[in-house]
Amino acid sequence: MTTRPLSRRHFARIASGFLGSGLLANCGTTGGPAKARIVVVGGGFGGATAAKYVRLLDPGIAVTLVEPSRRFVTCPASNAVLAGLKRIDDLAQDYRELGDRHGVSVVHDTVASIDPDKRSVALTGGSSLAYDRLIVAPGIDFRRNAVENYDDAAAQRMPHAWKAGDETVLLRRQLEAMDDGGLFIISSPPTPYRCPPGPYERASLVAYYFKRAKPRSKILILDAKDQFPEQPLFEDGWKTLYGGMIEWVPLSQDGRVTEVRPGEMTVVSEFGESHKASVINLIPPQQAGKIARDTGLANQTGWCPIDPVTCESTIYKGIYVIGDAALAGAMPKGAFAANTQAKVAALAVVNALAGRAPAAPTYLSSCYSLVAPDYGFSVIDVFRATPQGIVSVSGAGGASPRRGDAALRAQEARYADSWYQSITQEIWGA
């Protein structure tokens, strides 16, 4: 990952090249067969984007989005809820514009099974949907058995809050109820997992809350890794803003949590050291969402291998896997990555139905992190498809400079908020 700062002009040129590569070249055409049927499973950053962009690329295609929830609560910005900076309702997106403005048929149900041979999706409500192409964006599930005793009951005592919603609110309430001087433990999982910088932004924003409401409290990060994304930038921010409030314990110093004891509010690390805390945020190891695994789209890693040019499954033809569930090479598992993959998959589907060769894609990933409401930084990466998979383009991205002053950090924090408003409006808005 390069640390060269990325200018806004440079980023605009990259984005223009991405769109100019053919993503929107067929917008408004009807090259595919009349009434071709596309089903999209999952209405998050990947699935909702894919459903919208298939319709934008070819309004003659019938698109059905299957999503159990009537509103989607974003994981991006959910750490701000823990800090008391946002309410959970501020993060809720609905699907009205996808239906009313873009003609996507939104079905609020759960997928019971997928039959790749019959090209059919069975819903728990009893109906089924036939498809010509299927886009699967099921997000993540947790490897609960990777941490001894971490079952559903334990999650109510030690919430992960890594799927934003009720557990985010629960964790916030636990932090509010904690005595000043208490210990908050975050257990960060091994890679790959959703939102690589997320646990460290969470520690940062909880420290922001503690500094104002519970200044004698401490935060302990027990990590299943020896390094984490944007580590120098985070550690500089911690030192500047929070002194010694946050302690990080890496894998090599026995940071991997392998057991929980919810009744004692204790976690146990790999070599037997126990840590008792007032509040524990246990983020388990992760894998592709259940429907992807049940369908056989995941391999032995627990994630779904894809063609780097089209995002089509390498296991089942006619099914495209995007977002956190996909094995997407060097790309991180994050909202912007899912949004980019969705656009590539949408174009690949439209081209396939029209008998056209796939376009050569350029992928982007943009990630903003906050240490405080007025202290942010970012990393932008550019990726390309190769026979070896999706790889990072050397020198094409950039990170915030480590020696940035307070004005730059405040500016990046504002950019973070603008990014969030922009991407949610693009997907779920007009």
C-alpha positions in Angstrom: 0.0 0.0 0.0 1.4 3.3 -1.0 1.6 6.2 1.5 1.8 8.9 -1.2 -1.0 11.4 -0.6 -3.8 11.2 -3.3 -4.9 14.5 -4.6 -8.5 15.1 -5.3 -7.7 15.8 -8.9 -5.8 12.5 -9.2 -8.8 10.7 -7.6 -11.2 12.4 -10.0 -9.0 11.2 -12.9 -9.1 7.6 -11.6 -12.8 7.7 -11.1 -13.3 9.1 -14.6 -11.2 6.3 -16.0 -13.3 3.7 -14.1 -16.6 5.1 -15.5 -15.1 5.6 -18.9 -14.0 1.9 -19.1 -17.5 1.0 -20.1 -19.5 0.9 -16.9 -22.0 3.5 -18.1 -21.4 3.2 -21.8 -24.5 1.1 -22.3 -26.8 3.1 -20.0 -30.3 3.3 -21.3 -29.8 0.5 -24.0 -31.9 -2.6 -24.3 -29.3 -4.9 -25.7 -30.3 -7.9 -23.5 -33.2 -10.2 -24.2 -36.6 -8.7 -23.5 -37.6 -9.4 -19.9 -34.4 -11.1 -18.9 -34.7 -11.9 -15.2 -32.1 -10.9 -12.7 -32.4 -11.8 -9.0 -30.2 -10.0 -6.4 -29.9 -11.6 -3.0 -29.0 -9.1 -0.2 -29.8 -5.3 -0.1 -26.6 -3.9 1.4 -23.9 -1.8 -0.2 -23.3 -4.4 -2.8 -26.7 -5.9 -3.5 -28.6 -2.6 -3.6 -26.0 -1.0 -5.9 -26.1 -4.0 -8.3 -29.9 -4.0 -8.5 -30.0 -0.3 -9.3 -27.2 -0.4 -11.9 -28.5 -3.3 -13.8 -31.7 -1.3 -14.3 -29.7 1.8 -15.2 -27.6 -0.1 -17.8 -30.7 -1.8 -19.3 -34.2 -0.9 -18.3 -35.5 -3.8 -20.3 -34.2 -6.3 -17.7 -36.5 -7.3 -14.8 -34.7 -7.0 -11.5 -35.9 -8.5 -8.2 -34.0 -7.6 -5.0 -34.6 -10.1 -2.1 -33.8 -8.5 1.3 -35.4 -9.6 4.6 -35.3 -6.1 6.3 -37.4 -3.2 5.3 -34.6 -0.9 6.3 -30.8 -1.4 6.1 -28.7 -0.1 8.9 -25.2 0.7 7.7 -22.1 -0.5 9.4 -20.2 2.5 8.2 -20.8 5.3 10.8 -22.0 2.8 13.4 -19.0 3.5 15.6 -20.3 7.0 15.9 -23.4 5.6 17.6 -21.1 4.1 20.3 -19.5 7.5 20.8 -22.9 9.2 21.2 -22.4 11.2 18.0 -25.2 9.6 16.0 -28.4 7.7 16.6 -29.0 4.3 15.1 -31.9 5.7 13.1 -29.5 8.1 11.4 -27.9 5.1 9.7 -31.1 3.5 8.4 -31.7 3.3 4.7 -34.9 2.1 2.9 -35.7 0.7 -0.5 -38.5 3.0 -1.7 -36.4 4.8 -4.3 -35.1 1.5 -5.8 -38.7 0.5 -6.5 -40.4 3.8 -7.2 -37.7 5.5 -9.2 -35.6 2.7 -10.7 -38.2 -0.1 -11.2 -36.5 -2.7 -9.0 -39.0 -5.2 -7.5 -38.1 -5.4 -3.8 -39.2 -8.5 -2.0 -38.8 -8.5 1.8 -38.3 -12.2 2.5 -35.4 -14.5 3.3 -33.8 -16.8 0.7 -34.3 -20.4 1.9 -32.2 -22.1 -0.9 -30.7 -21.5 -4.3 -30.8 -24.1 -7.1 -28.0 -23.3 -9.5 -29.1 -26.0 -12.0 -32.7 -25.0 -12.2 -31.7 -21.3 -11.8 -34.3 -20.8 -9.1 -34.4 -19.1 -5.7 -36.7 -20.4 -3.0 -38.0 -18.0 -0.4 -39.0 -18.9 3.2 -42.4 -17.3 2.5 -43.1 -20.2 0.1 -42.7 -18.6 -3.3 -39.8 -19.0 -5.7 -38.1 -16.8 -8.3 -36.6 -18.0 -11.6 -33.6 -16.1 -12.9 -31.4 -15.8 -15.9 -28.5 -14.4 -13.8 -28.2 -14.3 -10.1 -26.2 -11.7 -8.0 -25.5 -12.8 -4.5 -24.4 -10.3 -1.8 -25.0 -12.1 1.5 -22.5 -10.3 3.6 -20.8 -12.1 6.5 -21.5 -14.7 9.1 -19.5 -15.4 12.2 -17.3 -18.4 13.0 -18.8 -18.7 16.5 -17.2 -22.1 17.1 -13.8 -20.4 16.7 -14.2 -18.8 20.2 -15.2 -21.3 22.9 -18.6 -20.6 24.6 -19.4 -17.7 22.2 -23.0 -18.6 21.4 -26.1 -16.4 21.0 -26.5 -16.0 24.8 -22.9 -14.9 25.1 -23.4 -12.4 22.4 -26.0 -10.7 24.6 -23.4 -10.2 27.3 -20.5 -9.6 24.9 -22.0 -8.1 21.7 -20.0 -8.1 18.5 -22.1 -5.2 17.0 -20.4 -6.0 13.6 -23.8 -6.1 11.9 -25.1 -2.7 12.8 -28.5 -2.6 14.5 -29.8 -3.9 17.8 -26.3 -5.0 19.0 -24.9 -1.6 18.3 -27.6 -0.1 20.6 -26.9 -2.8 23.2 -23.2 -2.1 23.2 -23.8 1.7 23.5 -26.1 1.1 26.6 -23.5 -1.1 28.2 -20.9 1.6 27.7 -23.3 4.2 29.2 -23.9 2.0 32.2 -20.2 1.3 32.9 -18.6 2.8 35.9 -15.9 5.4 35.4 -12.6 3.6 35.8 -13.9 0.4 34.2 -12.2 -1.6 31.5 -13.6 -2.0 27.9 -12.1 -4.9 25.9 -12.3 -5.1 22.1 -11.3 -8.5 20.7 -10.3 -8.0 17.0 -10.4 -11.0 14.7 -7.9 -12.5 12.3 -8.1 -11.4 8.6 -10.0 -11.5 6.5 -13.0 -9.7 8.1 -15.4 -6.9 7.4 -14.0 -3.4 7.6 -10.3 -3.9 8.5 -9.8 -0.6 10.3 -13.2 -0.8 12.0 -12.1 -2.2 15.4 -9.5 0.5 15.8 -11.8 3.3 14.8 -14.2 1.8 17.4 -11.6 2.0 20.1 -10.9 5.6 19.1 -14.5 6.8 19.2 -15.2 5.0 22.5 -12.1 6.7 23.9 -13.6 10.0 22.7 -16.7 9.2 24.7 -14.8 8.0 27.8 -12.6 11.1 27.8 -15.7 13.3 28.3 -17.9 11.0 30.4 -15.7 8.4 32.1 -12.1 9.8 32.0 -10.6 7.1 34.3 -11.7 4.3 32.1 -9.4 2.2 29.9 -9.6 0.4 26.6 -7.8 -2.9 25.9 -7.6 -4.2 22.3 -6.8 -7.9 22.2 -5.8 -8.6 18.6 -5.4 -11.8 16.6 -3.0 -10.0 14.3 0.5 -8.5 14.7 -0.4 -5.5 12.5 -3.5 -3.6 11.6 -4.5 -1.2 8.8 -3.4 2.4 9.2 -1.7 1.5 12.4 0.8 4.4 12.6 -2.0 6.9 11.9 -4.2 5.4 14.6 -1.4 5.2 17.1 -0.4 8.8 16.5 -4.0 9.9 17.1 -4.3 7.8 20.2 -1.2 9.4 21.7 -2.2 12.9 20.7 -5.8 12.7 21.9 -6.1 10.0 24.6 -2.6 9.5 26.2 -2.5 6.0 27.6 -6.2 5.3 27.6 -5.9 2.7 24.8 -3.6 -0.4 25.0 -3.1 -2.7 22.0 -2.0 -6.4 22.6 -0.9 -8.1 19.3 -1.0 -11.8 18.4 2.6 -12.3 19.3 2.0 -11.1 22.8 -1.0 -13.4 23.3 -3.7 -11.2 21.9 -5.9 -13.9 20.3 -9.0 -14.6 22.3 -10.0 -18.3 22.2 -12.6 -18.5 25.0 -15.2 -16.4 26.7 -16.8 -16.8 30.1 -19.8 -14.6 29.9 -21.0 -15.1 33.5 -17.6 -13.8 34.7 -17.3 -11.1 32.0 -13.9 -12.6 31.2 -12.1 -13.6 28.0 -9.2 -16.0 27.8 -6.4 -15.7 25.3 -4.6 -18.4 23.4 -2.0 -19.2 26.0 -4.4 -19.1 29.0 -4.3 -15.5 30.2 -7.7 -14.2 31.4 -8.9 -10.7 31.2 -11.9 -9.4 33.1 -13.7 -6.3 32.0 -16.8 -4.2 32.6 -17.8 -4.3 28.9 -16.5 -6.7 26.3 -16.9 -6.3 22.5 -16.1 -9.7 21.0 -15.7 -9.5 17.2 -15.5 -13.1 16.1 -13.7 -14.6 13.1 -15.8 -14.3 10.0 -16.9 -16.1 6.8 -19.3 -15.7 3.9 -23.0 -15.4 4.6 -24.9 -18.7 5.2 -26.9 -18.8 1.9 -23.6 -18.6 -0.1 -22.1 -21.4 1.9 -25.3 -23.5 1.8 -25.4 -23.1 -2.0 -21.8 -24.3 -2.4 -20.5 -20.9 -3.6 -17.8 -20.9 -0.8 -14.6 -22.9 -0.9 -12.6 -24.3 1.9 -11.7 -20.8 3.1 -15.3 -20.0 3.9 -15.3 -17.3 1.2 -16.5 -17.3 -2.4 -14.0 -17.4 -5.2 -14.9 -15.2 -8.2 -13.7 -14.3 -11.7 -11.6 -11.1 -11.2 -13.0 -9.6 -14.5 -16.7 -10.2 -13.9 -17.2 -11.2 -10.2 -18.9 -14.4 -11.5 -18.5 -17.4 -9.3 -15.8 -19.8 -10.3 -17.9 -22.6 -8.9 -21.3 -21.9 -10.5 -21.7 -20.1 -13.8 -24.5 -17.6 -14.0 -24.1 -16.6 -10.3 -22.1 -13.5 -9.4 -20.8 -12.9 -5.8 -20.0 -9.4 -4.6 -19.2 -7.6 -1.4 -17.9 -9.0 1.8 -18.6 -12.7 0.9 -16.3 -12.6 -2.2 -12.7 -13.6 -2.4 -11.7 -10.5 -4.2 -7.9 -10.7 -4.1 -6.2 -7.6 -2.6 -9.5 -5.7 -2.1 -10.6 -5.1 1.5 -14.0 -6.1 2.7 -15.7 -2.8 2.9 -18.6 -0.7 1.7 -16.9 1.1 -1.1 -15.3 -2.1 -2.4 -18.7 -3.7 -2.4 -20.2 -0.8 -4.3 -17.5 -1.0 -6.9 -17.8 -4.7 -7.3 -21.5 -4.3 -7.7 -21.1 -2.0 -10.7 -18.6 -4.3 -12.3 -21.0 -7.3 -11.8 -24.0 -5.3 -13.1 -22.1 -4.5 -16.3 -20.9 -8.0 -16.7 -24.4 -9.4 -16.3 -25.8 -6.9 -18.9 -23.0 -7.7 -21.3 -23.4 -11.5 -20.9 -27.2 -11.3 -21.6 -26.5 -9.2 -24.7 -23.8 -11.6 -25.9 -21.0 -9.0 -25.5 -17.5 -9.7 -24.1 -16.9 -8.5 -20.6 -15.3 -5.1 -20.1 -11.9 -4.8 -18.4 -12.7 -3.4 -15.0 -10.9 -1.0 -12.7 -11.8 -1.4 -9.0 -11.6 1.2 -6.3 -11.6 1.2 -2.5 -11.9 4.3 -0.3 -11.8 4.1 3.4 -12.1 6.9 6.0 -11.4 6.4 9.7 -12.1 8.7 12.6 -10.1 9.0 15.8 -12.4 11.8 17.0 -15.2 13.8 15.3 -12.6 16.3 14.1 -9.7 13.9 13.5 -9.8 11.7 10.4 -7.6 10.1 7.8 -8.1 8.0 4.7 -6.7 5.4 2.3 -7.7 5.1 -1.3 -6.6 2.1 -3.4 -7.0 1.2 -7.1 -7.1 -2.4 -8.3 -7.1 -4.3 -11.6 -8.0 -7.7 -12.7 -5.2 -10.1 -13.7 -5.0 -13.8 -14.4 -3.8 -14.1 -10.8 -6.8 -12.3 -9.4 -7.6 -8.7 -8.3 -4.3 -6.9 -7.5 -3.5 -3.4 -6.2 -2.1 -1.0 -8.8 1.2 0.3 -7.4 1.4 4.0 -7.1 -2.2 4.6 -8.1 -3.7 5.1 -4.6 -2.7 7.0 -1.5 -3.0 7.5 2.2 -3.2 10.5 4.4 0.2 11.8 5.4 1.3 10.8 8.8 2.6 14.3 9.6 -0.7 16.0 8.9 -1.7 18.9 11.1 -4.9 19.5 13.0 -6.5 21.4 10.1 -5.9 18.5 7.7 -7.2 15.9 10.2 -10.4 18.0 10.6 -10.8 18.4 6.9 -10.5 14.6 6.4 -13.1 14.1 9.1 -15.5 16.3 7.1 -14.6 14.3 4.0 -15.6 11.2 5.9 -19.0 12.5 6.6 -19.4 13.7 3.0 -18.3 10.3 1.7 -21.0 8.6 3.9 -23.7 11.0 2.8 -22.7 10.6 -0.9 -22.5 6.8 -1.1 -25.8 6.2 0.8 -27.6 8.8 -1.3 -26.2 7.2 -4.5 -27.3 3.7 -3.5 -30.6 4.2 -1.7 -31.5 7.7 -2.7 -32.5 9.2 -6.1 
